[in-house]
Amino acid sequence: MRDRLDGVAVFVEAVEAGSFAGAAARLALSRSAIGKTIARLEARLGVRLFHRTTRTQSLTEEGHAYHERCLKALEELRAGEAVLESGRREVAGRLRVSVPVLFGRYCVAPILLDLARRHPKLTLDLNFSDRPVDLIEDGYDLAVRNGSLRDAGELVTRGLAVQRMVVCAAPAYLAARGVPRSVVDIAHHDAVTYWRADHVRSWLVPGTDGRHVTVAPKSRVRLDDLEAIADAATAGMGLVWLPCWLVGARIRSGALVPVLDDRPGIAIETHALWPKTPRLPLRIRLAIDALVTELPGLVDP
């Protein structure tokens, strides 16, 4: 079995680095040593893995197929090592995480603070910002982001939870102005909207046919803080469009009442992102696992 694993990690590194010279630099070996290791692997397998010229190298068809299998095998080995590692030593080191301000405070921070409480040697740095950070340039281990990911680039992503959005208002407001029964009705109501950088965020609400409809409700109150918007709605200022994790307690207490709730709600995905690495440190792996396990219950209470 050991003979079958010889050269596999070097082969994968050569593919990822794009050249034998790149793999040699990453592994602190000579280019000659990389070449000899690949040659022995090819001889054992009985196939050529690379097309090689004096200037370029590229994978053969067999090389592509073998590379995919090797990646899966190495990932399983790393996962097994992480399990053993978590059982025999305490998590330690610095964990730097970037999270959205309000969502981070309500939903992410409780999970990571509990992780830090259970691992006294773990140093936790949480950055609260609604502006996406450059994880690699700014030195973050992990980020949590809401909404679609336009370009993950050199990052690994994993879905964590799905946030449901709800249109709601105070009982007194609905008693005075009536309960909207359709998307069209929203146009006849006051609304409190999210506003930032001279841009008012439109609402995405479910139509009668199940499709999502973009609505730009009229509003004379525009705020750049979601919690302040929830407060304004509770005070009877109009309809709001907010995530359930923020207004769930107010709805359960009767301070706010959902409308148009006879239709499928709009869902916004939440993802974890982290830089690609041959071996994910235990502290990051445990943080991701904790978020995957616990975040759904906080996001959709």
Secondary structure, 3 states (H helix, E strand, C coil): CHHHHCCHHHHHHHHHHCCHHHHHHHHCCCHHHHHHHHHHHHHHHCCCCEEECCCCEEECHHHHHHHHHHHHHHHHHHHHHHHHHHHHCCCCEEEEEEECHHHHHHHHHHHHHHHHHHCCCEEEEEEECCCCCCHHHHCCCEEEEECCCCCCCCEEEEEEEEEEEEEEECHHHHHHHCCCCCHHHHCCCCEEEEEECCEECCEEEECCCCCEEEECCCCCEEECCHHHHHHHHHCCCCEEEEEHHHHHHHHHHCCCEEECCCCCCEEEEEEEEEECCCCCCHHHHHHHHHHHHHHHHHHCC
